[in-house]
């Protein structure tokens, strides 16, 4: 139970007295009469928990009996096991017997109780560090355990002769890119995809000591690896120990990945309800225990998600949960597409709630250990008085992300009020783009005339409006005489009926020119192709 965790194995019945460790591992054979040693751990393969055979196995009094079953176990079976003093362990039917056997046969003895880290998206079984220490003692070598993205899951306290690669991995919680490239260059990564047993990697690089590596597999899928710093290949006994440890750890990681995925999908579904607003958001907030005088929605996105580097956004999500867990709102954090959202309860005072939100986000950025603060942008909505209004907060936070991604300002973290003009231009640009789809205006006519007659009236008009009509400044920027500028302005009026002396005409032209200029209005949301665009529907809830 300690090794696999309470989510994978449950103790349906336990004897009142401590029966001690089991001394043998037995797979039930239907060809034999149930008769077991008192210290046997019996894997009841093919035995239904509701059958008479299950009762007979319990009556045979092994130390413990493992059955595969979903749902509650029938009372007759529980009573029989209790009367016989047998520990009854239940694993779900989704867990294959080979994995259970591999785990049970590789247990070295007592291990610390199972506990999961509730604050991390990439949470791992917390006793992996204990396993790494035990394995390091067995192998007499420093050990690291990594997932299939080269992220560090655990490492042994025994360091030995630490090389640069190990030190950098431990300090950065991830194998540095330079060493990952070296592993691929040497063909080690390719071997890890095909070889199932531990193998030795020799090296002449002074920064990298020789190592023995074994992959963590679930069926044919590689889900991680174990690396041991060994000067020479391991002997047969230690190679076997490393292989057994790999099978045991793979079982736990595979189960944990499954449960983490379910939790992630549930968090996304809950966030989807919150982002929609209305009564669904109120109910979702009630389940999460979200209470406050007002709420703000914060959003975090990577500035270059197309690079395929999930590190910055994932680390920010983890750091945000860690900080919010101190105020019991960590459950209201989820990644939707390529954007991480969080609902922050706070004060009704605008300045106070904004300061609190900014403090959390900036602390999150520090905790995430980003290579550069410019890797992410952070948007903060205005305050909303109730969860039913969070849909408006989502639109505001998304707009801020668009503005900051197009033209970084405010140190990459801003509230909608701080970039209000740019947000207004975004909204206006979308409205005008939809309204004028397929339609022409005077700027199109001027551009066409310039192309046909090799003139520069469009450039002149833009320079004039951009300089607030200062003839000296405009003439200098265009490199023409002031009289030439005045002539061009007269011709604009004659050819296109553009009266730049009219204030409304100037304003309309300036807005139209601004909406045509590449900028925030023409930038997609930071999520890119895989992200959640502004105004796009929120994913359907997971059921």
Secondary structure, DSSP 8 states (H G I E B T S, - for coil): -TTT-TTTEEEEE--SS------EEEE--TTS-----TTEEEE-TT--TTSHHHHHHHHT--SEEEEE-SS---HHHHHHHHHHT-EEEEE-TTS-HHHHHHHHHH--S------B-TT-TT--BTTHHHHHHHHHHHHTS-EEEEETTSBEEEE-S---S--HHHHHHHHHTB--HHHHHHHHHTTHHHHHHH--S-EEE----TTS--EEEEEEEETTEEEEEEEEE-SS---HHHHHHHHHHHHHHHHHHHHHHHHHHHHHHHHHHHHHHHHH-HHHHHHHHHHHT---SEEEEEEEEETTGGG---HHHHHHHHHHHHHHGGGT-GGGEEEETTEEEEEEEE-SSHHHHHHHHHHHHHHHHHHTT-S-GGGEEEEE---BSSGGGHHHHHHHHHHHHHHHHHS--GGGEEEGGGGHHHHHHHHHHHHHHHHTTT---HHHHHHHHHHHHT--HHHHHHHHHHTTT-HHHHHHHHTS-HHHHHHHHHHHHHHH---TTSHHHHHHHHHHHHHHSSSGGG---TTGGGS--TT--------
